[in-house]
Amino acid sequence: MITIPVTLEQLISTVQKLPPDERSAIAKALIQTELQSDLTNLIEELYSQPPIDIITDDDILHEIQAVRSINR
């Protein structure tokens, strides 16, 4: 394997010279990587929290009413 050191500025300059469809492919790959990272962090955060007590139907209805009153 051969490695070539490239600065961020060089990489950006090179990407800007690509045709639109290739720039779009790079952008999609970067976005996908970020979304996967964000999702992984969110899942880890949710699993690290203690379990929530039992939620009743009345609790759910109360929350629904609270959200609806905000949107009015």
Backbone hydrogen bonds, N-H to C=O, Kabsch-Sander energy under -0.5 kcal/mol:
donor,donor_aa,acceptor,acceptor_aa,energy
11,L,7,T,-2.2
12,I,8,L,-2.7
13,S,9,E,-2.5
14,T,10,Q,-2.3
15,V,11,L,-2.5
16,Q,12,I,-2.3
17,K,13,S,-0.9
17,K,14,T,-0.6
18,L,15,V,-1.4
22,E,19,P,-0.7
23,R,19,P,-2.3
24,S,20,P,-2.5
25,A,21,D,-1.7
26,I,22,E,-2.0
27,A,23,R,-2.5
28,K,24,S,-2.6
29,A,25,A,-2.0
30,L,26,I,-2.3
31,I,27,A,-2.6
32,Q,28,K,-2.7
33,T,29,A,-2.0
34,E,30,L,-2.1
35,L,31,I,-2.8
36,Q,32,Q,-2.4
37,S,33,T,-2.0
38,D,34,E,-2.8
39,L,35,L,-2.7
40,T,36,Q,-2.4
41,N,37,S,-2.4
42,L,38,D,-2.3
43,I,39,L,-2.6
44,E,40,T,-2.4
45,E,41,N,-2.2
46,L,42,L,-2.6
47,Y,43,I,-2.5
48,S,44,E,-1.3
49,Q,45,E,-0.6
49,Q,46,L,-0.9
56,T,54,I,-0.5
60,I,56,T,-1.9
61,L,57,D,-2.7
62,H,58,D,-2.4
63,E,59,D,-2.2
64,I,60,I,-2.4
65,Q,61,L,-2.5
66,A,62,H,-2.1
67,V,63,E,-2.4
68,R,64,I,-2.6
69,S,65,Q,-2.0
70,I,66,A,-1.3
71,N,67,V,-1.7
72,R,68,R,-0.5
